[in-house]
């Protein structure tokens, strides 16, 4: 199977990191507008990793995780997953629905909030990427999954493994009202999509 990473130059990898960082910065701005509070974001750590490394990056396979997943359609197709551990997701939900005590493991309203968060952050990330590349990139309606990191990411990423063994990971840390919220943005371009994205940025090679 073609891993893709071996064919990328250092400049291309740096470009992927840079556009991912910009995308998450815009997602933080969208979150700030959503909750009507300032949101500070530390410099995101973007990298290209093996799919099998994802549960470890979430803290281990037994960590409870809430994730939203969208397909990316348009001129460069792919998949986008936004994942947080349950504690951090509850912090996010409490910012969106102040005073509510919601449990994503049990409450449908909490899962709807996860879906809305995924919609806002995912759309902002892709809008930024679209603006930078001048490509038409659109998200589908987010699906939501809540489970242990090993199970949920195996389920979500299983279909992607047929596409590539590598993916773009952006580790983020939002600071809101004294709360620190960590998460992962996982972008998996379909075959040819990464070449299209890099070519639109003048580093297609």
Phi, psi and omega in degrees: 000140181283114182283335176087319187294322183299337182268358180270137175279167177301320179297319180294317178297317178297323179294317177300316179299316184295314182290330176293319178297316179296319180300317180288330175297319177291327176295322178297321177297318179295321178296320178300317179293326182292317185261357179057042176219152175296138176236119175260141180236130174290163180300114183296149176258109180254139179203169176251122188228170173286144177305322184292347180275349188301311180302323179297321179293338177275357179109000180128157185293337184265006179280126176295134186227144170244132184220149170245147185224132175229151168272143177259121180244163182125218186276348176215097189279154178182203183220142181229125179238131174245120187229140175225150170292162188300318181299315180291325177295321177297323176298317178297314181297321180295335177284327181278323179238077184302136176087347181275141175252097186241142181241115183294343179284341187230326190266129178294326179297322179295319179293326175296323177295320177300317179298318180293320177299315178298322179295313182294309183291317180296316179297320180294318178300312182289326178297320178296315179298321179295318179296320182289322186264345186064025177258151176276108181234121184230142177269150169278176176295132183294141167260152183239139176224139179228120183186187174289151185305315181300315182288312186292318183283331173295317180295311184292320187271348185307313181292331181289333183296337177284346182265314184198155175266352183245151175210165179267125180245132173240113177273124186240157175217109177267142174241116184227119176052038180087353179266139175253125184236118181256153179194176178236137168249122184243118180243124181241102177285141176285165182308130179090338184292318181296321177298321179294315181297311181295322179297323180292340179261005176080015180233035183290338178079000000 
